[in-house]
Amino acid sequence: MLDYKVIGSRIRQYRQERGITQEDLALKLNTSISYISYIERGIKKPSLQRLVDIADIMHVTVNDFIYVSSNTANPYFDRELQYLISLCTPEKQKKITESIVEIIKVMR
């Protein structure tokens, strides 16, 4: 069962991490600020399409909103790294990936 309070809290967290206001998000989604507030407080249940739209704006996946991980990895770092890399050009993304592969090889 989906916990819409948790989903809303995660949406708020990603929005704030990226410096996006509720007003900015509402404008991008062509909706009201109060609707964004309702989603973030778990009062309204957004559709799957609405979650996809919000995830696209935040540069995350819907899974980041709904998935509850049982492993000890820190998903925050995964999302943050993914977000930072998404800000780079494709050429820089390739160089970053190559560098990470080399670092992992050295650390083994």
SULCOR-V830512 format. One record per residue. N is the residue number from 0. PSI is psi as a letter, one per 30 degrees, with the letter a starting at -180 (999 if undefined). Layout:
n->{N N}
psi->{PSI PSI}
//
This chain:
n->{0 1 2 3 4 5 6 7 8 9 10 11 12 13 14 15 16 17 18 19 20 21 22 23 24 25 26 27 28 29 30 31 32 33 34 35 36 37 38 39 40 41 42 43 44 45 46 47 48 49 50 51 52 53 54 55 56 57 58 59 60 61 62 63 64 65 66 67 68 69 70 71 72 73 74 75 76 77 78 79 80 81 82 83 84 85 86 87 88 89 90 91 92 93 94 95 96 97 98 99 100 101 102 103 104 105 106 107}
psi->{k k j f e e e e e e e e e e e e e g g k l e e e e e e f f h a l e e e e e e e f g g e k j k l e e e e e e e e e e f h a l e e f e f k j k f l g l j f e e e e e e e e e e f f l l e e e e e e e e e e e e e e e e e f 999}
//
